[in-house]
Amino acid sequence: MSFIGLDLGTSSLKAILINDAQQVLAEHTVPLSVERLHDGWSEQDPQSWCDAAVTALRALAAKADCSGVAGIGLAGHMHGATLVDADGVPLRPCMLWNDTRSHAEAAAMDADPRFREITGNIVFPGFTAPKVEWVRRHEPEIFAKTAHILLPKDYLRLFLTGEYASEMSDAAGTAWLDTAARDWSDALLNECHLSRSQMPTLVEGSAPSGKLRASLAADLGLPQMIIAGGAGDNAAAAIGAGVVQDGTAFLSLGTSGVLFAANDGYRPDPASAVHTFCHAVPGTWHQMGVILAASDALEWLSRLTGQSAAALTSDLGPVEAPSRTLFLPYLGGERTPHNDASIRGQFLHLDHATDARAATRAVLQGVSFAFADNQAALAATGTKIGSALALGGGAKSAHWLSMLASTLGIQLDVPKDGDFGASLGAARLGMMAATGAGIEIATQPPLAQTVAPDAALSGAMQDGYARYRAAYAALKAL
C-alpha cells in the first residue's frame, strides 16, 4: 500500500509517493508561474494547478509502481481567492496569498470587532475575505456570477474529485471561520454578502473528502483512491515534520518565512498579528508569525545583481557581527508583527565598499531580524520556543541557519533526509484518511545536524536587532 502527497506551492507543485513505512519511493516537481500586473498584485491561473497535478501524477507512475496507492493528501498555499461559477469554472485568475491590493477592504473588516472575536486573527490584506470583497467592489459582474469560493488546493480537489470541500487549517486563513468552533461563521459570511452555500463543506485534514474521479483515475492509470482533507501549506509542513504536540515548532525559510508553534488549545491574540489557526488534525491548533519575503528577498537580490542565490551565498564565510548596512525585507508589505500592506523595503547605510557579498549578508540578516520580530510576537502570547526544526529551501544555507540561531538564541534542528515537509505531511494525511491511522504516524524526522547559537555573537546580534527596530520606526515616521 502506498500514498501520494501533492503540495501546491507558489512556484511549483511537488508530488511524492511514500509506502506504508513512510519511505519516499518517488518524487516529481512541476514549476508554476505568477503574474504581477501591478504593484501589490499576485495572481495565478487555476488551470495551471490541474495541468501540473496531471503531469506530476504521470511522472510518479512512470518512476514507481502506483497500482497500490490508497490515498492522496493535498497541501497548498493559503488565502488564495479562487472564484468559480455554477459549473466550477474559474471566473478570474486566483488572487494569491501575497496579493495585497485589498488593504482597504481588510482594514474595513478589521475595524468590525466581530472578525477578531470570531476568527481569532487580524483581517490581513492577504486573507481571502478582503480579496473577495475587492472583487465585489471592483469587479461586480464577476462577484454576481460567483457560485463557490475555493482555496487553491481545494480547487485542485474539485478537479480531482468533483467535490466542493475544504478543511480547518486552510479555512482558518479566510477570515470567515469560527476558529474555536472549527466551522464557518454565518455572521461573518453575511457581513461579506455571502452565504454558507458558496463555501465548501468542511472536513478535518485527516478525514476523507472524496475519491479520485473514475474518468481521471482511468486516464492516469491509477486506482480510484481516497482524497484526504489535507492542509494549508504550513500545517502540512508541520505534519510532515512531526510538529503536532504542544510546544514543538519549526522555522521555514521558503518564499515567505514562518515561525510555527503547535498548540493543544485555542490561544488567540489578534493584536500581536500572530496567526492563530486550526491545525490539520482534530482538537489541535497552531500559532504562526509570518514574514512575506524570506528567501524571496534573496531572490530579489539575485535578480538585482544578476547572480544566482546559490552564488550569492556560496562564499560568505563564518557569521560575523552585523555591519552598519541594514536591510528591511518588506518588499511587498509585512504580516507579523506589523500588519502593513503598504510598507516597503529599504537598504540603509550603503557606501562605496558595499558589494554583492556585503549586500547578501545584509539581506540574510534583515530576514533574520524579521524572524526575531516574529519570535517576540509569539512570546507576547505566552508561546516561547526553545528549539525549532529548520525547513524550506533557505535552510540549505549553513551560513543563514547559523546567523538565525545566533540572532534568535535558539537551537535549529536540520532534518536528515531531504526537504519533503508539506508534501510528506500531505501524504501522511492521505495515509490517515485511507487507513484510519492516527497522528502517531506524524513523527519528527531524524536529524542531520543541530545548529546552536554562538554565545560570542549574542550581544552583537541584539545590538543589530535594536538598530533594525530603530530603522523600522524611522521608516514608519516618513
C-alpha positions in Angstrom: 0.0 0.0 0.0 1.3 3.5 -0.9 0.2 7.1 -0.6 0.7 10.3 -2.6 1.2 13.8 -1.3 0.6 16.8 -3.6 1.9 20.1 -2.4 0.7 23.1 -4.4 3.3 25.8 -3.8 3.5 29.3 -5.2 6.4 28.5 -7.6 5.9 24.7 -8.1 3.7 21.7 -7.5 5.6 18.9 -5.7 4.4 15.3 -5.6 5.8 12.4 -3.6 5.0 8.8 -3.3 5.5 7.0 0.0 5.0 3.4 1.2 3.3 2.4 4.4 6.7 2.7 6.2 6.7 6.4 5.1 9.7 5.9 2.9 9.8 8.1 -0.2 9.6 6.0 -3.3 9.5 8.7 -5.9 9.0 12.5 -6.3 8.5 15.0 -9.0 8.2 18.8 -9.2 6.4 20.9 -11.8 7.2 24.7 -12.0 4.4 27.3 -11.8 4.5 30.9 -12.7 3.0 34.0 -11.0 1.6 37.1 -12.7 2.2 40.5 -11.1 0.4 43.0 -13.3 0.5 45.9 -10.8 2.3 46.7 -7.5 0.8 44.6 -4.8 -0.9 42.2 -7.2 -0.1 38.5 -7.4 -2.2 36.1 -9.5 -2.1 32.5 -10.8 -4.1 30.6 -13.4 -6.0 27.8 -11.6 -5.9 25.6 -14.7 -2.1 25.5 -14.3 -2.5 23.7 -11.0 -4.6 21.0 -12.6 -2.2 20.6 -15.5 0.8 20.4 -13.1 -1.0 17.7 -11.0 -1.6 15.6 -14.0 2.0 16.0 -15.1 3.3 15.1 -11.6 1.0 12.1 -11.2 2.0 10.7 -14.6 5.7 11.2 -13.6 5.2 9.3 -10.3 3.6 6.4 -12.2 6.5 6.4 -14.6 9.0 6.3 -11.8 7.4 3.8 -9.4 4.6 1.3 -9.1 1.4 3.3 -8.2 -1.1 0.4 -8.5 -1.3 0.1 -4.8 -1.9 3.8 -4.0 -4.7 4.0 -1.4 -4.8 7.7 -0.7 -3.8 11.2 -1.7 -3.3 14.2 0.6 -3.4 17.8 -0.6 -1.4 20.7 0.7 -1.4 24.2 -0.7 -0.6 27.9 -0.4 -3.2 29.5 1.7 -5.6 32.5 1.4 -6.0 32.4 -2.4 -9.4 33.5 -3.7 -10.5 31.2 -6.4 -13.9 32.2 -7.6 -15.9 29.8 -9.8 -19.3 29.7 -11.4 -22.1 27.2 -11.0 -20.2 24.7 -13.3 -17.0 25.0 -11.3 -15.2 27.1 -14.0 -12.9 29.9 -12.7 -14.2 33.4 -13.3 -10.9 35.1 -13.0 -7.2 34.3 -12.0 -6.7 33.3 -8.4 -5.6 36.2 -6.2 -2.7 34.7 -4.2 -1.6 34.9 -0.5 0.9 37.7 -1.3 -1.6 39.8 -3.2 -2.2 42.9 -1.0 -4.4 45.0 -3.3 -7.3 44.6 -0.8 -5.7 46.5 2.0 -8.6 49.0 2.3 -11.2 46.2 2.4 -9.1 44.4 5.0 -8.9 47.5 7.2 -12.7 48.0 7.0 -13.3 44.4 8.0 -10.8 44.5 10.8 -12.5 47.6 12.2 -15.5 45.4 12.9 -14.6 43.7 16.2 -16.6 40.6 15.3 -13.9 39.5 12.9 -11.2 39.3 15.5 -13.6 37.9 18.1 -14.7 35.0 15.9 -11.7 34.2 13.8 -9.0 35.0 16.5 -7.0 36.9 13.9 -6.5 40.3 12.4 -8.0 40.5 8.9 -4.8 40.8 6.9 -4.9 42.1 3.3 -3.6 38.7 2.1 -6.6 36.8 3.6 -9.3 35.5 1.3 -12.3 37.6 2.6 -10.9 41.0 1.8 -9.9 39.8 -1.7 -13.4 38.7 -2.4 -14.8 42.0 -1.1 -12.3 43.7 -3.5 -13.9 41.7 -6.3 -17.4 42.7 -5.2 -16.4 46.4 -5.3 -14.2 46.5 -8.4 -15.5 43.5 -10.5 -19.2 43.3 -9.6 -20.0 41.3 -12.7 -17.6 38.6 -11.5 -18.9 38.6 -8.0 -22.5 38.3 -9.2 -21.6 35.0 -11.1 -19.6 33.5 -8.1 -21.3 30.3 -7.1 -18.4 28.9 -5.0 -15.2 30.3 -3.4 -12.3 27.9 -3.1 -8.8 28.0 -1.7 -6.1 26.9 -4.2 -5.7 23.3 -3.1 -9.5 23.0 -2.8 -9.9 24.0 -6.5 -7.3 21.2 -7.2 -9.5 18.9 -5.1 -12.5 19.9 -7.2 -10.6 18.9 -10.3 -9.5 15.5 -8.8 -12.8 14.6 -7.1 -15.7 16.8 -8.3 -16.3 17.7 -4.6 -16.5 21.2 -3.1 -14.7 20.6 0.2 -12.0 22.2 2.4 -10.5 21.6 5.8 -9.9 23.5 9.0 -6.3 24.7 8.7 -6.7 26.3 5.3 -10.2 27.6 6.1 -8.9 29.4 9.2 -7.0 31.7 6.9 -10.0 33.1 5.1 -11.4 35.4 7.8 -14.7 33.6 7.6 -14.0 30.7 10.0 -15.1 30.4 13.7 -11.6 29.1 14.6 -12.6 27.9 18.1 -15.7 26.1 16.8 -14.0 24.8 13.6 -16.9 25.9 11.4 -17.9 28.7 9.0 -19.3 31.8 10.7 -22.7 32.7 9.2 -22.5 36.1 10.8 -19.2 36.9 9.0 -20.3 35.5 5.7 -23.5 37.5 5.8 -21.4 40.7 6.6 -19.5 39.9 3.4 -22.7 39.5 1.3 -22.0 35.7 1.1 -23.8 32.6 2.2 -22.8 29.2 3.5 -23.9 27.6 0.2 -21.0 29.3 -1.5 -18.5 27.8 0.9 -17.0 24.3 0.6 -18.0 21.6 3.0 -15.5 21.3 5.9 -13.8 18.1 7.0 -10.8 17.5 9.2 -7.5 17.3 7.4 -7.0 13.6 8.2 -10.5 12.7 7.1 -11.7 11.6 3.6 -13.1 14.4 1.4 -13.9 12.3 -1.7 -12.4 9.9 -4.2 -10.4 10.4 -7.4 -12.9 10.7 -10.3 -13.3 7.4 -12.1 -12.6 9.0 -15.5 -9.4 10.7 -14.3 -8.2 7.6 -12.5 -8.6 5.6 -15.7 -6.8 8.3 -17.8 -3.9 8.3 -15.3 -3.8 4.6 -14.8 -4.4 5.0 -11.1 -6.8 3.4 -8.6 -9.9 5.3 -7.6 -8.4 6.3 -4.3 -9.4 8.4 -1.2 -8.5 12.1 -1.2 -7.9 13.4 2.3 -8.9 16.8 3.5 -5.3 17.8 3.6 -3.9 21.1 5.0 -2.7 24.6 4.3 1.0 24.5 3.4 2.3 25.4 6.8 0.1 23.0 8.7 1.0 20.3 6.2 4.7 21.0 6.7 4.1 20.6 10.4 2.5 17.2 9.9 5.5 16.3 7.7 7.9 17.5 10.3 6.1 15.9 13.3 5.3 19.3 14.8 1.9 18.4 16.3 2.4 18.2 20.1 2.2 21.3 22.2 5.5 23.2 22.4 7.0 21.8 19.2 8.0 24.3 16.5 9.5 24.8 13.1 11.1 27.7 11.2 10.5 27.8 7.5 12.8 29.6 5.0 10.6 29.4 1.9 9.4 32.2 -0.4 7.8 33.5 2.8 9.1 32.9 6.3 7.2 31.2 9.0 7.8 30.6 12.7 5.3 27.9 13.6 4.3 26.6 17.1 1.8 23.7 17.7 -0.8 24.2 20.4 -3.1 21.8 22.2 -5.6 24.6 22.8 -7.0 27.7 21.1 -4.9 30.7 22.1 -5.8 33.7 20.1 -4.1 37.1 20.4 -5.1 39.1 17.3 -3.4 42.3 18.5 0.0 40.7 18.2 -0.5 40.0 14.5 0.3 36.3 15.3 -1.8 34.0 13.2 -3.9 31.5 15.3 -5.3 28.8 13.1 -6.7 25.3 13.4 -4.1 22.5 12.9 -4.7 19.8 10.4 -5.7 17.1 12.9 -8.8 17.2 15.2 -8.6 19.1 18.5 -5.4 20.9 17.7 -4.5 24.5 16.8 -1.3 26.4 16.0 0.3 29.8 16.0 2.4 31.4 13.3 4.5 34.5 12.8 4.7 35.2 9.1 7.2 37.1 7.0 6.1 37.8 3.4 9.6 37.8 1.9 12.2 35.4 3.3 14.1 33.5 0.6 12.1 35.7 -1.8 14.2 38.7 -0.5 17.3 36.7 -1.6 15.8 36.0 -5.0 15.1 39.7 -5.4 18.8 40.5 -4.7 19.7 37.7 -7.2 17.6 39.5 -9.9 19.2 42.8 -9.0 22.8 41.6 -9.1 22.5 39.0 -11.9 23.9 36.4 -9.7 22.1 33.2 -8.6 21.1 32.9 -5.0 23.4 29.9 -4.7 26.3 32.1 -6.0 25.5 34.9 -3.6 25.6 32.7 -0.6 28.4 30.3 -1.6 31.3 32.1 -0.1 30.1 34.1 2.9 32.5 32.6 5.4 31.6 32.4 9.1 28.8 34.5 10.6 30.0 37.9 11.7 28.6 40.7 13.8 26.1 42.8 11.8 27.7 45.5 9.8 26.4 49.1 9.7 24.5 48.2 6.5 20.9 47.3 7.1 18.1 45.7 5.0 14.4 45.9 5.8 12.8 43.0 3.9 9.4 44.5 3.4 9.3 44.1 -0.4 5.6 43.5 -0.6 4.3 44.6 2.8 4.6 42.7 6.0 2.4 40.5 8.2 3.8 39.7 11.7 4.0 41.9 13.7 3.4 45.0 11.6 0.2 44.1 9.6 1.2 46.7 7.0 0.5 46.1 3.3 1.9 49.4 2.1 5.3 49.3 3.8 8.2 48.7 1.5 11.8 47.5 2.0 14.9 49.6 2.4 18.7 49.3 2.2 20.4 51.6 4.7 23.9 52.9 5.1 25.3 51.9 1.7 28.7 53.2 0.7 31.4 52.6 -1.9 32.6 49.5 -0.2 29.2 47.8 -0.3 29.5 44.9 -2.8 27.3 42.0 -3.6 28.7 40.0 -0.7 28.0 42.7 1.8 24.5 43.2 0.4 23.9 39.5 0.7 24.9 39.5 4.3 22.6 42.4 5.0 19.6 40.7 3.3 20.1 37.5 5.2 20.5 39.4 8.5 17.4 41.6 7.7 15.3 38.5 7.3 16.8 37.1 10.5 15.8 40.2 12.3 12.3 39.9 10.9 12.2 36.4 12.4 13.2 38.0 15.7 10.2 40.2 15.4 8.1 37.1 15.0 9.7 35.4 18.0 8.9 38.4 20.2 5.3 38.5 19.0 4.9 34.8 19.8 6.5 35.3 23.2 4.0 38.1 23.9 1.2 35.5 23.6 2.9 33.1 26.1 4.4 30.9 23.4 8.2 30.5 23.9 10.3 28.5 21.5 13.5 26.8 22.7 14.3 24.9 19.5 12.8 24.5 16.1 13.2 22.3 13.0 14.6 24.3 10.1 12.7 23.7 6.9 12.4 25.2 3.4 14.9 25.9 0.6 16.7 28.6 2.5 17.6 26.1 5.2 20.2 24.6 2.9 22.4 27.6 3.7 24.5 26.7 6.7 25.5 30.3 7.0 21.9 31.5 7.2 21.0 28.9 9.8 24.0 29.8 11.9 23.0 33.5 11.6 19.4 32.7 12.6 20.3 30.6 15.6 22.6 33.3 17.0 20.0 36.0 16.2 17.1 34.2 17.9 19.1 32.5 20.6 17.6 29.1 19.9 18.8 25.7 18.6 17.8 24.9 15.0 17.5 21.2 14.0 18.1 20.2 10.4 16.3 17.1 9.1 18.4 14.4 7.6 16.5 13.2 4.6 15.6 15.9 2.1 13.0 18.7 2.1 9.7 17.0 1.8 7.9 19.0 4.5 4.5 19.9 3.1 4.3 17.1 0.5 5.3 14.5 3.2 2.7 16.0 5.5 0.1 15.7 2.7 1.0 12.1 2.1 0.7 11.4 5.8 -2.8 12.9 5.9 -3.7 10.8 2.8 -2.5 7.7 4.8 -4.6 8.7 7.8 -7.7 9.2 5.7 -7.3 5.9 3.8 -6.3 3.7 6.7 -7.6 5.3 9.8 -4.1 5.8 11.2 -3.8 8.4 14.0 -1.4 11.3 14.5 1.2 9.0 15.9 2.5 8.5 12.4 3.5 12.2 12.3 6.9 11.6 13.9 9.7 14.1 13.8 12.4 13.2 11.2 16.0 12.0 12.0 18.4 14.9 12.2 21.4 15.6 10.1 22.7 18.3 12.5 21.8 20.8 15.1 22.9 24.4 14.8 23.4 26.1 18.2 23.6 29.9 18.8 27.1 31.4 19.1 27.1 32.9 22.5 30.0 35.2 21.5 27.8 36.9 18.9 24.7 37.2 21.1 25.4 40.8 22.2 26.2 42.0 18.7 23.1 40.4 17.3 21.0 42.1 19.9 22.6 45.4 19.1 22.0 44.8 15.4 18.3 43.9 16.1 17.9 47.2 18.1 19.2 49.2 15.1 16.9 47.3 12.8 13.9 48.2 15.1 15.0 51.8 15.1 15.3 51.8 11.3 11.7 50.4 11.1 10.4 53.1 13.4 12.2 55.7 11.2 10.7 54.2 8.1 7.2 54.4 9.6 7.7 58.0 10.5 8.4 59.0 6.9 
